[in-house]
Amino acid sequence: MIKKLQAVLESQCDLKINKPVLVGVSGGADSLCLMDVLAQAGYRLTVAHLNHGLRPEADAEAERVRDYARKIGVEFISGKVDVHAFMRIEHVSLEEAARVVRYRFLFSKAIEIGAQAVAVGHTADDQVETILMHLLRGAGLAGLKGMQYSTIPTAWSNEIPLLRPLLGVWRAEILDFILSRGYKPVFDASNLDVTYFRNRLRHELIPTLESYNPMLRRNLWQMGEILRDDYRYIQEQVQAAWNACILESGDDFLVFAHPRILEQPEAIQRYLFKNAIEVLRSGIRDLDYLTLERARNFLSSPTRSRKVEITQGLVLTQYGERLILSDASFEPSALKYPNTLPGITLELQIPGEVHLAGGWVISSTLLHTSPGLVAAIRANTDPFQAWLDADARISGFKVRSRLPGDRFKPLGMNGHSLKLSDFMVNIKLPQAARRGYPLVCWHCDLDGSSEILWVPGFRQSDDCRVSSETQRIIWLIMKKVKPED
């Protein structure tokens, strides 16, 4: 058994031998097997047992797990919780309540001990049952691939993975192994209660289906293995599309570039919306087809109000060339700012103009200095106009959004620079507007960097201020030439 699982532990689970691992052990055959294999393999193991208090024998079972942990020389921690009380408070089924409190307990203890991972004893049989359950619910590829050997992030942690090393091992093999090792697994009579969906599927539906195809379990398990690889490839494409389409994000909103998400294949659109909903509603499970189609159909056929309710208080709003998924209370007016797509650099000719999203335009004109012009510059109070000294720079002007590490020398700070991110905070530019906010820059040919000359609507750089020696001036204007849709 150890040799069989060693490759899985190293390659699929990425476990390091010298770092702590927390393993959830109920006392059943599967979790005892996982505990024993991990201990024999030499991992720094902590056994965690949660007493759900659902059966009279639960206290004795907790003591049995403690004795087994002590016998193999590993740490043991335990907890007890009132699952019925949690079920009443959260208005969930008993099965769901038991699952949630168990994982909350395991991950809280993993954080306490600095564990590299939480490991649980799901088997190949559990995988088959999970795939079949998802099939009956009408799941897509994400559900039909079944559980993964390693999952991160989860609803309980963004840093600690949930591992299932036994997904390739059948329960019959596990039972033979633990009996040979001298263990006596606990028997949970509730596993026979067919009022629970999984039990009914295990004891009634699967045996019926096997009368049609005796290889049903093996075939469903193999299907999950194939679809897991397919899903991994698709997720790589989804991540690339996500990076291209997301403009801005916050605790209660995500902003997509509407033209970019509209040009994605339908399958990728569904995954983008699925991922976005899960980002804003981390505990959501089993997103259905109609929810994702409602979001996808809105892309090409928006409602008259340019807004549609999606699920759990989330709404989708089209705002010009931006598509916003947010809490219903989010105010899109924070996004009434000029915008350019991140990663896109536009050339600004002198004279010339560039067109931005939402009908905004930045135009440039080359002027010669005159007393009247200098007086007009000094009298200007419009932050959407700027006059730059053109004597040192006449070409290489760009318009782009911010980049990591950007710094800016605002006029009036005697040449001192600060992080552009700090400047945006200081001027109270809404977070939703920052990532795509247009910047007029000058390309420095020597090292490939670019210098920020103007943050339109706020401040120009001290480096390009007009002085008494200035002979030529670049006049910049940013304005909106058409109303936003």
Secondary structure, 3 states (H helix, E strand, C coil): CHHHHHHHHHHHCCCCCCCEEEEECCCCHHHHHHHHHHHHCCCEEEEEEEECCCCCCHHHHHHHHHHHHHHCCCEEEEEECCHHHHHHHHCCCHHHHHHHHHHHHHHHHHHHHCCCEEECCCCHHHHHHHHHHHHHCCCCHHHHCCCCCEECCCCCCCCCCEECCCCCCCHHHHHHHHHHCCCCCCCCHHHHCCCCHHHHHHHHHHHHHHCCCCCHHHHHHHHHHHHHHHHHHHHHHHHHHHHHHEEEEECCEEEEEHHHHHCCCHHHHHHHHHHHHHHHCCCCCCCCHHHHHHHHHHHHCCCCCCEEEEECCEEEEEECCEEEEEECCCCHHHHCCCECCCCCCEEECCCEEEECECCEEEEEEEEECCHHHHHHHHHCCCCCEEEEECCCCCCCEEEECCCCCCEECECCCCCCCEEHHHHHHHCCCCHHHHCCCCEEEEECCCCCCEEEEEECCCEEEHHHCCCCCCCEEEEEEEEECCCCC
